[in-house]
Amino acid sequence: MVAVGPCWRIPEVGDVSDKTKMAGMGSSNYWEDLRKQARQLENELDLKLVSFSKLCTSYSSSRDGRRGDTSDTTPLLNNSTQDRMFDTMSVELEQLLAKLTAVNDKMAEYTNAPGAASLNAALMHTLQRHRDILQDYTHEFHKTKGNFLAIREREDLLGSVRKDIEMYKSGSGVNNRRTELFLKEHEHLRNSDRLMDDTISIAMATKENMTSQRGMLKSIQSRVNTLANRFPAINNLIQRINLRKRRDSLVLGSVIGVCTILLLLYAFH
């Protein structure tokens, strides 16, 4: 476990007095002081970021190791301690980043001073290197912090789910049995409702089909009636044809009957 406490002393990026600053503008003392402060802050940031990353890794590992544990007191205590350490280290790292940013700003002001024009290229190169280091440390800090928060949120959610499962399993056998029966009954009711819905849907579809067929038959009948009303001669011709067919049928039937009678008389005499 990484030690976090007051033993980490964050160096103050003290405001240089006006006399020292004005005297340093003409020499390299002021610039060297800023570089020393920047290097010191960068070293401390490097060490703290390593410790911060180890804390996040140990947090995830401890959570994985305690995942099968059913005890509630010890995990909560360890998690609370790690959370406090995370908050403390986050604040200290943010303060160090703010101080290093302030030092870089002062170095940028010095490079823009008229007295540093002759060494401007070398100073700008050094300043850019410190800015790149600051950017890398800032990116690493935010990335590690985001990963830690994501792991903590995920583990808290999983812990809540596991707690609910344990509470359900710790119930009495009678309650579990009743719960299972209620669930089965609820499932049967849902199946019955689904079957009734399917039956009603089929009946509605059949009704719609019958209604559409009825409409089609009515439309055909109305068209036939319209044609018959428009062409009465055709209707009369059809009636005559039907009457002639009936007469021919009667004549044919009479001839067949007479022939049959004559054959029977001839056969018996």
C-alpha positions in Angstrom: 0.0 0.0 0.0 1.4 3.4 -0.9 1.9 5.7 2.0 -0.1 8.9 1.8 0.2 11.5 4.5 1.7 14.7 5.6 5.3 13.4 4.9 4.8 14.5 1.3 5.7 18.1 1.4 4.7 20.1 -1.6 7.3 22.8 -2.3 6.0 26.2 -2.4 6.5 28.0 -5.7 7.2 31.1 -3.7 6.8 34.5 -5.2 10.2 35.9 -5.8 10.6 39.3 -4.3 10.6 42.3 -6.6 14.3 43.0 -6.0 15.4 39.5 -6.7 13.2 39.3 -9.8 14.4 42.7 -11.2 18.0 41.7 -10.5 17.5 38.3 -12.1 16.1 39.7 -15.3 19.5 40.8 -16.3 21.3 37.5 -15.4 20.5 33.8 -15.5 19.9 33.5 -11.7 16.1 34.0 -12.0 15.9 31.6 -14.9 17.9 28.9 -13.1 15.7 29.3 -10.0 12.6 28.7 -12.1 14.2 25.7 -13.8 15.2 24.2 -10.4 11.6 24.7 -9.1 10.3 23.1 -12.3 12.6 20.1 -12.1 11.8 19.6 -8.4 8.0 19.7 -9.1 8.4 17.4 -12.0 10.3 14.9 -9.9 7.7 15.0 -7.2 4.9 14.6 -9.8 6.7 11.6 -11.3 6.9 9.9 -7.9 3.4 10.7 -6.9 1.9 9.6 -10.3 3.7 6.2 -9.9 2.2 5.9 -6.4 -1.2 7.0 -7.7 -1.1 4.4 -10.4 -0.1 1.7 -7.9 -3.0 2.8 -5.6 -5.5 2.3 -8.5 -4.0 -1.1 -9.4 -4.1 -2.3 -5.7 -7.7 -1.0 -5.4 -8.8 -3.2 -8.4 -6.8 -6.2 -7.2 -8.2 -6.0 -3.7 -11.7 -5.8 -5.1 -11.1 -8.9 -7.2 -9.6 -10.7 -4.2 -12.6 -9.9 -2.0 -15.2 -10.6 -4.7 -16.1 -14.0 -3.2 -16.0 -12.8 0.4 -19.5 -12.5 2.0 -18.3 -10.4 4.9 -19.4 -6.8 4.9 -17.3 -5.1 7.5 -13.7 -5.6 6.2 -14.3 -4.7 2.6 -16.2 -1.6 3.5 -13.3 -0.5 5.8 -10.6 -1.2 3.2 -12.5 0.5 0.4 -13.2 3.5 2.6 -9.4 3.8 3.4 -8.5 3.5 -0.2 -11.1 6.1 -1.3 -9.7 8.6 1.3 -6.2 7.9 0.0 -7.3 8.4 -3.6 -9.0 11.8 -2.7 -5.9 13.0 -0.8 -3.5 12.1 -3.6 -5.8 13.6 -6.2 -5.8 16.9 -4.4 -2.0 16.9 -3.9 -1.4 16.1 -7.6 -3.8 18.8 -8.7 -1.9 21.3 -6.5 1.5 20.2 -7.9 0.2 20.5 -11.4 -1.1 24.0 -10.6 2.3 25.0 -9.2 4.2 23.6 -12.2 1.8 25.5 -14.5 2.5 28.7 -12.6 6.3 28.1 -12.9 6.0 27.5 -16.6 4.0 30.7 -17.0 6.8 32.6 -15.2 9.4 31.0 -17.5 7.3 32.1 -20.4 7.2 35.7 -19.1 11.0 35.6 -18.7 11.6 34.4 -22.3 9.5 37.4 -23.5 11.6 39.9 -21.5 13.9 42.2 -23.5 17.0 41.1 -21.6 16.6 37.4 -22.7 16.4 38.1 -26.4 20.0 36.9 -27.1 19.3 33.5 -25.6 15.6 33.3 -26.7 16.0 30.2 -28.9 17.7 28.1 -26.1 15.2 29.4 -23.5 12.2 28.6 -25.8 13.5 25.1 -26.3 13.8 24.5 -22.6 10.4 26.0 -21.9 8.8 23.8 -24.6 10.4 20.7 -23.0 9.0 21.6 -19.6 5.6 22.3 -21.1 5.6 18.9 -22.8 6.4 17.3 -19.5 3.6 19.2 -17.8 1.2 18.1 -20.6 2.2 14.5 -20.3 1.8 14.5 -16.5 -1.6 16.1 -16.7 -2.8 13.6 -19.3 -1.5 10.7 -17.2 -3.1 12.1 -14.1 -6.6 12.5 -15.7 -6.3 9.1 -17.4 -5.4 7.3 -14.1 -8.1 9.2 -12.2 -10.7 8.3 -14.8 -9.8 4.6 -14.8 -10.0 4.6 -11.0 -13.4 6.2 -10.9 -14.7 3.8 -13.6 -13.4 0.8 -11.6 -15.0 2.1 -8.4 -18.3 2.8 -10.0 -18.4 -0.7 -11.6 -17.4 -2.4 -8.4 -20.0 -0.5 -6.4 -22.6 -1.6 -8.9 -21.5 -5.2 -8.8 -21.4 -5.1 -5.0 -24.9 -3.9 -4.8 -26.1 -6.6 -7.1 -24.2 -9.3 -5.1 -25.7 -7.9 -1.9 -29.2 -8.2 -3.3 -28.5 -11.8 -4.4 -27.1 -12.7 -1.0 -30.2 -11.2 0.7 -32.4 -13.2 -1.6 -30.5 -16.4 -0.9 -30.5 -15.8 2.9 -34.3 -15.9 3.0 -36.1 -18.9 4.5 -37.0 -21.9 2.4 -40.7 -21.3 2.8 -40.5 -17.8 1.4 -38.3 -19.0 -1.5 -40.8 -21.7 -2.2 -43.7 -19.3 -2.1 -41.8 -16.9 -4.3 -41.1 -19.7 -6.8 -44.8 -20.6 -6.9 -45.8 -17.0 -7.3 -43.4 -16.7 -10.2 -44.6 -19.8 -11.9 -48.2 -18.7 -11.5 -47.3 -15.4 -12.9 -45.7 -17.0 -15.8 -48.8 -19.2 -16.4 -51.0 -16.1 -16.4 -48.7 -14.4 -18.8 -48.8 -17.4 -21.2 -52.6 -17.5 -20.9 -52.8 -13.8 -21.7 -50.5 -14.3 -24.7 -52.7 -17.1 -26.0 -55.9 -15.1 -25.6 -54.3 -12.2 -27.5 -53.3 -14.5 -30.3 -56.8 -16.0 -30.5 -58.4 -12.5 -30.5 -56.0 -11.4 -33.2 -56.9 -14.4 -35.4 -60.6 -13.8 -34.9 -60.2 -10.1 -35.8 -58.2 -11.0 -39.0 -61.0 -13.5 -40.0 -63.6 -10.9 -39.4 -61.8 -8.4 -41.6 -61.4 -11.0 -44.4 -65.1 -11.9 -44.2 -66.0 -8.2 -44.3 -63.8 -7.6 -47.3 -65.3 -10.7 -49.2 -68.8 -9.5 -48.4 -68.0 -6.1 -49.9 -66.6 -7.7 -53.0 -69.7 -9.9 -53.5 -72.0 -6.8 -53.1 -69.9 -4.9 -55.6 -70.2 -7.8 -58.1 -74.0 -8.0 -57.6 -74.4 -4.3 -58.0 -72.4 -4.4 -61.2 -74.5 -7.3 -62.6 -77.7 -5.4 -61.7 -76.4 -2.3 -63.3 -75.6 -4.2 -66.5 -79.0 -5.8 -66.6 -80.8 -2.5 -66.1 -78.7 -0.9 -68.9 -79.3 -3.6 -71.4 -83.0 -4.9 -71.1 -82.8 -6.6 -74.5 -80.0 -8.8 -73.2 -82.1 -9.7 -70.2 -85.1 -10.6 -72.4 -82.9 -12.7 -74.7 -81.6 -14.6 -71.7 -85.1 -15.2 -70.5 -86.2 -16.5 -73.9 -83.2 -18.8 -74.0 -84.1 -20.2 -70.6 -87.7 -20.7 -71.7 -86.6 -22.5 -74.9 -84.3 -24.7 -72.9 -87.1 -25.6 -70.6 -89.5 -26.4 -73.6 -86.9 -28.5 -75.3 -86.4 -30.4 -72.0 -90.1 -31.0 -71.7 -90.4 -32.2 -75.3 -87.4 -34.5 -75.0 -88.8 -35.9 -71.7 -92.2 -36.5 -73.3 -90.7 -38.4 -76.3 -88.5 -40.5 -74.0 -91.6 -41.4 -71.9 -93.7 -42.4 -74.9 -91.0 -44.5 -76.3 -90.5 -46.2 -73.0 -94.2 -47.0 -72.7 -94.3 -48.4 -76.3 -91.4 -50.6 -75.6 -92.9 -51.9 -72.4 -96.2 -52.7 -74.2 -94.4 -54.4 -77.0 -92.4 -56.5 -74.6 -95.4 -57.8 -72.6 -97.5 -58.5 -75.7 
